[in-house]
Amino acid sequence: MNRDLITLNEVLNNGHSIYFYQEELTGMWMTYGNSAYLLSQTDGLHTLSGYSEKMQMPYVCITNADFRKIASEHAKLMECRNGVYHLTASLGVDTDGYQHWTESLK
């Protein structure tokens, strides 16, 4: 995964975007920062959440099966550019909720 691209996407994230990155070794799908928070608020997914010291932001990962489920349910809203998938979320990031959630992961 390109750490610089992930950081740039999350710095520019307006709080309504979820960016998905596939982890090469495990095949799991990763999200970071605002993307991770939005994904953590999605019902019906099996997620693993934590805080990445390397990336200096929270992350959420999901299985390939859950990613395919999201992609099929939101096919018209999902875009892919250079292996990075982007989904526009209908709900935005709640800043206070994000801060509290991030602190709980540290």
Residue pairs with C-beta under 8 A, 6 or more apart in sequence:
1 21
1 23
1 24
1 30
3 54
3 55
5 84
6 19
6 21
6 32
6 55
7 55
9 17
9 19
9 35
9 84
10 19
10 32
10 33
10 34
10 35
10 57
13 19
13 33
13 34
13 35
14 92
15 34
15 38
15 92
15 93
16 38
16 88
16 89
16 90
16 91
16 92
16 93
17 34
17 35
17 38
17 86
17 87
17 88
17 89
18 31
18 35
18 38
18 39
18 86
18 87
18 88
18 89
19 31
19 32
19 35
19 84
19 85
19 86
20 29
20 30
20 31
20 35
20 67
20 84
20 85
20 86
20 87
21 29
21 30
21 31
21 32
21 83
21 84
22 28
22 29
22 30
22 83
23 29
23 30
23 61
27 64
28 61
28 62
28 63
28 64
29 61
29 62
29 63
29 64
29 66
29 67
30 59
30 60
30 61
31 38
31 39
31 59
31 60
31 61
31 62
32 52
32 55
32 57
32 58
32 59
33 57
33 58
34 93
34 98
35 60
36 49
36 57
36 58
36 59
36 60
37 58
37 60
37 93
37 97
37 98
37 101
37 102
38 89
38 91
38 93
39 45
39 47
39 60
39 62
40 47
40 49
40 60
40 101
41 91
42 70
45 62
45 66
45 69
45 70
46 62
46 63
46 66
47 60
47 61
47 62
47 66
48 60
48 61
48 62
49 58
49 59
49 60
49 105
50 58
50 59
50 105
51 57
51 58
51 59
51 102
51 105
51 106
52 58
52 59
57 102
58 101
58 102
58 105
62 70
67 85
70 78
70 87
71 78
71 85
74 87
77 87
77 88
78 85
78 86
78 87
79 85
79 86
79 87
80 86
